Amino acid sequence: MTTVSPRWFKSSYSNNGGNCIEVATDLLPSHGTVPVRDSKQCAGPVLELRAAAFSTFLAGVKSGQFETL
């Protein structure tokens, strides 16, 4: 059995201001989830979102449903 390690990345739109998340979409085919973590705390907790939840989150971000600080 092969264990797949997540390949983390940040958006190319990130300006390195510290308010970033990282995602690892390479686990979607094998696990059906998209892990998400705080880029400032790489060893910290990871949220594993199901594909549908992650898609809903992205749609909300793109449509401006979340306030920016």
C-alpha positions, 0 to 999 in steps of 0.5 A: 500500500502506498501512502500519499503525502499532501503537496501543499500550495498557496494561491498565486494571488497570495501577497505573503501578508500572513493571512493565507491558507494552503491546500493540497488538492493532490489527495482529492482522487485518493481520499475525496478530501481537500486538506486545508491548513494555516500557512503560518502554522504548517505543523498545526491542525489540518481541516480535511474538507470533502470535495463538495464543501471545498467547492462551495467554499471556493464559490463563496470566496469568488462571489465575495460572500466573505468579508475581508479585514 
